[in-house]
Amino acid sequence: MKETKGGGVTAIIPARNEEANIARVVRSVAAQEGILEILVVDDQSQDRTGEILNGLKAEIPALRTVRIDSLPEGWTGKSYAVTAAARMAAGEWLLFTDADTEHLPGSLAALLERAESEGADLLSVSPGQRTPTWWEKAVIPLVYVHLAGLYRFEDVSNPHSPAAAANGQYVLIRREAYERAGGHEAVRGEILEDVELAGRVKAAGGRLLFLPGAAWVQTRMYQSFFDMWRGWTKNLYLLYAMSLTRMFRTVLEVWLIDVLPTAGFLVLCALVALGRGGVATILATVGCFVIAVLRQWRYSQALDRIGFEPRLASFQVLGAGLFGLLLLSSVRAYCWGGKVEWKGREYPTQGSTKGTR
């Protein structure tokens, strides 16, 4: 594997019970031009993650593993894991990536060149999302469309804008900028450590570059509906900057404008078919149909802009209903529940600050 100029890239991958994913991500990272070393942190895995990693070492000489057997108080699991690896890293660039990602051929060289040519200190991409099930097709694209409105790529990348964000599934950062911002140790207790780290880099004068990343990295974030529910419950309240007004406004928007017209259209069609509707009912039916079609068309355009298949817009109504419930679930967890759960650990929500994954 060829090193890049300036000392190469150290890839850091936290892994907790990732036997289904770990071989794929390590191989896809190892195949990238520019990788100096791959540090995988086995975060108290109880499955075959460690065994698989040991088997990969003979195949991939650049692979090193670190085992964590405890989590200090005040840390999230991910921040502690990547901090342990960052202290050992030799590269002048650090690539933080998740175990559920797959890096497409040539992605690191292309993104590193982009970062260097544009003077970025931190480059992050929002990976392409694989959505094989109905619930992923309904929810995941819709969530990312709304997040693209909250964290506009062009605003985050604008050095004159205070907006800051990153997607922890892929964060490429200059080691110097990482250390200047305090690294993950400075955001040790943040559930959204990636957004908070990006904010610290930008506040310290660093340049951010945030891009749609479907052409370079792919991922499937959740293996089950309940994992998805827990994951977005953990994240949405913080991603909405703890703004109840904004969250409730979004719930009303998706339910009243996305769900209600389609539901109304179906009910009114039934009334017309039963001969119980007059001219007003027919006009209302047409009105609901027009609103539903326009919303779905706008949604398909938004999906295309951020790298999703426009045809996923057919799941909009179902996704909008579930997204509204997810927003309310996140509000409940942070305002009344007192804790969120992720990967078998519970984190207190009282006193949480804005800080993804």
C-alpha positions in Angstrom: 0.0 0.0 0.0 1.4 3.3 -1.1 1.7 6.1 1.4 0.5 9.6 0.7 2.8 12.6 0.9 3.2 14.0 4.4 3.2 10.7 6.4 0.1 8.9 5.2 -3.3 8.3 6.8 -4.1 6.3 9.9 -7.5 4.8 9.8 -9.3 4.3 13.1 -12.2 2.0 13.4 -14.1 1.5 16.7 -15.8 -1.9 16.9 -18.3 -3.2 19.4 -19.9 -6.6 18.5 -19.3 -6.0 14.8 -18.7 -9.6 13.6 -21.1 -9.0 10.7 -19.2 -6.0 9.4 -15.7 -5.9 10.6 -14.0 -7.9 7.8 -15.7 -5.9 5.1 -14.7 -2.5 6.4 -11.1 -3.5 7.2 -10.6 -4.9 3.7 -12.2 -1.9 2.0 -10.0 0.5 4.0 -6.8 -1.6 3.5 -7.4 -1.5 -0.3 -7.2 2.3 -0.3 -4.1 4.1 -1.6 -2.6 6.2 1.1 -3.3 4.0 4.1 -0.3 3.9 6.5 -2.0 1.8 9.2 -5.4 0.6 10.3 -6.1 0.7 14.1 -9.2 -1.2 15.1 -10.4 -0.8 18.7 -12.3 -3.8 20.0 -14.6 -2.2 22.5 -15.5 -5.0 24.9 -17.0 -7.1 22.1 -18.7 -10.3 23.2 -19.1 -11.8 19.7 -16.5 -13.0 17.1 -15.1 -9.5 16.4 -11.8 -10.1 18.0 -11.4 -13.6 16.5 -12.1 -12.2 13.0 -9.6 -9.4 13.5 -6.9 -11.8 14.5 -7.5 -13.8 11.4 -7.2 -10.6 9.2 -3.7 -9.7 10.6 -1.9 -12.2 8.4 -3.8 -10.9 5.3 -3.4 -7.2 6.2 0.0 -6.3 7.7 -1.0 -2.7 8.3 -3.8 -3.8 10.7 -3.2 -3.4 14.4 -5.8 -4.0 17.1 -6.5 -2.5 20.5 -8.7 -4.1 23.1 -10.7 -2.0 25.6 -11.9 -3.8 28.7 -13.5 -0.9 30.6 -15.1 2.4 30.1 -14.2 5.3 32.4 -16.9 7.4 33.9 -17.9 10.4 31.8 -16.9 9.0 28.5 -19.1 7.6 25.7 -17.9 4.3 24.3 -17.0 5.6 20.9 -15.0 8.6 22.0 -13.0 6.5 24.5 -12.3 3.9 21.8 -11.1 6.3 19.1 -9.0 8.3 21.7 -7.1 5.2 22.7 -6.2 4.6 19.0 -5.5 8.3 18.2 -2.8 8.3 20.9 -1.0 5.5 19.0 -1.5 6.8 15.5 1.5 7.6 13.3 -0.3 9.3 10.3 -0.4 13.0 9.7 -4.1 12.5 8.7 -6.5 10.6 10.8 -9.5 8.8 9.2 -12.2 8.0 11.7 -14.8 5.6 10.2 -17.4 3.2 11.5 -17.4 -0.5 11.4 -20.6 -0.6 9.3 -19.1 1.3 6.4 -17.7 0.1 3.1 -15.1 2.3 1.4 -15.4 2.2 -2.4 -12.2 1.9 -4.5 -10.2 5.1 -4.8 -12.3 7.0 -2.3 -9.5 7.9 0.1 -7.2 9.2 -2.6 -10.0 11.3 -4.1 -11.1 12.8 -0.8 -7.6 13.4 0.5 -6.8 15.2 -2.7 -10.0 17.2 -2.3 -9.1 18.1 1.3 -5.6 19.2 0.4 -6.5 21.2 -2.7 -9.2 23.1 -0.8 -7.2 23.6 2.4 -9.6 21.6 4.6 -8.5 20.6 8.1 -11.5 18.3 8.5 -13.4 16.6 5.7 -16.5 14.6 6.4 -18.9 13.0 4.1 -22.4 11.7 4.6 -22.2 8.1 3.2 -24.6 6.5 0.8 -27.2 4.6 2.8 -28.2 1.1 1.9 -31.9 0.5 2.6 -32.9 -3.1 1.9 -36.0 -3.2 4.1 -39.3 -1.2 3.9 -38.6 0.5 7.2 -35.2 1.7 6.1 -36.6 2.9 2.7 -39.3 4.8 4.6 -37.3 6.4 7.4 -33.6 6.7 6.6 -33.9 8.9 3.4 -36.5 11.2 5.0 -34.3 11.7 8.1 -31.3 12.7 5.9 -33.4 15.1 3.8 -34.4 16.9 7.0 -30.8 16.8 8.3 -29.6 18.3 5.0 -31.9 21.2 5.7 -30.5 21.6 9.3 -26.9 21.2 8.3 -26.5 22.5 4.8 -23.3 21.2 3.1 -22.5 24.7 1.7 -23.0 26.4 5.1 -20.8 24.0 7.0 -18.1 24.3 4.3 -18.3 28.1 4.3 -15.5 29.4 6.6 -17.6 32.6 7.2 -20.6 30.7 8.4 -20.8 29.5 12.1 -22.5 26.3 11.0 -20.5 23.2 11.9 -21.2 19.5 11.4 -19.6 16.2 10.5 -20.8 12.6 10.1 -18.8 10.3 12.3 -19.1 7.5 9.8 -16.4 9.3 7.8 -14.2 12.0 9.3 -10.8 12.7 7.7 -8.9 15.2 9.8 -5.3 16.7 9.9 -3.7 15.4 13.0 -2.5 18.9 13.9 -6.1 20.3 13.7 -7.4 17.3 15.7 -4.9 18.0 18.5 -5.5 21.7 18.4 -9.2 21.1 18.9 -8.6 18.8 21.9 -9.5 15.6 20.0 -12.2 13.3 21.2 -11.0 13.7 24.7 -12.5 17.3 24.6 -15.9 15.8 23.6 -15.6 12.7 25.7 -19.2 12.8 27.1 -20.9 14.1 24.0 -23.4 11.7 22.3 -23.0 13.6 19.1 -19.2 13.7 19.3 -18.7 14.2 15.6 -20.8 17.5 15.4 -19.2 18.8 18.5 -15.7 18.0 17.3 -16.4 19.7 14.0 -17.6 22.8 15.9 -14.4 22.9 17.9 -12.2 22.6 14.8 -14.1 25.4 13.2 -14.0 27.6 16.3 -10.2 27.1 16.4 -9.9 28.5 12.9 -9.9 25.2 11.0 -11.5 24.8 7.6 -14.4 22.3 7.3 -15.5 20.5 4.1 -18.8 18.6 4.3 -20.0 16.6 1.3 -22.6 14.1 0.2 -20.6 10.9 0.1 -22.5 8.2 -1.8 -19.9 8.1 -4.5 -17.2 7.2 -2.0 -18.6 5.4 1.1 -21.6 3.2 1.6 -23.2 2.0 4.9 -26.2 0.2 6.3 -26.6 1.8 9.7 -29.1 -0.5 11.4 -29.8 -4.2 11.2 -33.2 -4.1 12.8 -36.1 -1.8 13.2 -35.6 -1.5 16.9 -31.9 -0.6 16.5 -33.0 2.2 14.1 -35.5 3.4 16.7 -33.0 3.5 19.4 -30.4 5.1 17.2 -32.5 8.0 16.0 -34.1 8.4 19.4 -30.5 8.9 20.7 -29.6 11.4 18.0 -32.6 13.5 16.9 -33.1 15.8 19.9 -29.4 16.8 19.8 -29.3 17.1 16.0 -32.2 19.6 16.3 -30.1 21.5 18.8 -32.5 20.6 21.6 -35.1 23.0 20.1 -38.5 21.7 21.1 -40.1 24.4 19.0 -38.3 23.2 15.9 -39.0 19.6 16.6 -42.7 20.0 17.2 -43.0 22.2 14.1 -41.4 19.5 12.1 -43.8 16.9 13.5 -46.7 19.1 12.5 -45.3 19.7 9.1 -44.7 16.0 8.2 -48.0 14.8 9.6 -50.2 17.6 8.3 -48.5 18.1 4.9 -47.1 14.7 4.1 -49.5 12.2 5.8 -52.8 14.0 6.1 -53.4 14.8 2.3 -52.8 11.2 1.3 -55.0 9.9 4.2 -57.6 12.4 3.3 -57.5 11.4 -0.4 -58.1 7.8 0.5 -61.0 8.6 2.8 -62.6 11.0 0.3 -62.2 8.4 -2.5 -64.1 5.9 -0.4 -66.9 8.4 0.2 -67.1 9.2 -3.5 -67.2 5.5 -4.4 -70.0 5.0 -2.0 -71.9 7.8 -3.5 -71.9 9.9 -0.3 -70.0 12.9 -1.6 -71.1 15.9 -3.7 -69.1 18.4 -5.6 -67.3 19.7 -2.5 -66.1 16.2 -1.7 -64.9 15.7 -5.3 -63.0 19.0 -5.2 -61.5 18.2 -1.8 -60.4 14.8 -3.2 -58.7 16.5 -6.1 -57.1 19.0 -3.8 -55.6 16.3 -1.5 -54.3 14.4 -4.5 -52.6 17.5 -6.0 -50.9 18.3 -2.6 -49.8 14.7 -2.1 -48.3 14.5 -5.7 -46.5 17.8 -5.3 -45.0 16.8 -1.9 -43.8 13.6 -3.3 -42.3 15.3 -6.3 -40.5 17.8 -4.1 -39.3 14.9 -1.9 -37.9 13.0 -4.9 -35.9 16.1 -5.9 -34.5 16.5 -2.4 -33.5 12.8 -2.4 -31.7 13.1 -5.7 -29.7 16.2 -4.4 -28.2 14.2 -1.5 -27.5 11.0 -3.3 -30.6 8.8 -2.7 -32.7 7.1 -5.4 -35.6 9.4 -6.2 -37.9 6.4 -6.5 -37.7 6.1 -2.7 -40.1 9.0 -2.6 -42.9 6.4 -2.9 -42.3 5.6 0.8 -42.7 9.2 1.9 -46.1 9.0 3.6 -45.1 6.0 5.7 -41.7 7.5 6.5 -43.3 10.8 7.5 -45.6 9.1 10.0 -42.7 7.2 11.6 -40.3 10.2 11.5 -42.8 12.2 13.5 -43.0 9.5 16.1 -39.2 9.3 16.2 -39.0 13.0 16.9 -41.4 12.6 19.8 -39.6 9.6 21.1 -36.3 11.6 21.2 -38.0 14.4 23.0 -39.4 12.0 25.6 -36.1 10.3 26.1 -34.2 13.6 26.7 -36.9 15.6 28.5 -38.5 12.9 30.6 -36.8 9.6 30.2 -33.4 10.5 31.7 -31.4 8.2 29.5 -30.7 6.8 26.0 -29.4 3.4 25.1 -26.9 2.4 22.5 -24.9 -0.8 21.9 -25.9 -2.2 25.3 -24.9 0.9 27.2 -27.0 3.6 28.8 -26.1 7.3 28.8 -27.8 9.9 31.0 -29.5 12.7 29.0 -29.7 15.3 31.7 -27.4 18.1 30.9 -26.7 16.9 27.4 -25.3 19.5 25.1 -25.3 19.8 21.3 -22.6 17.9 20.1 -23.6 12.3 15.2 -23.7 9.0 15.7 
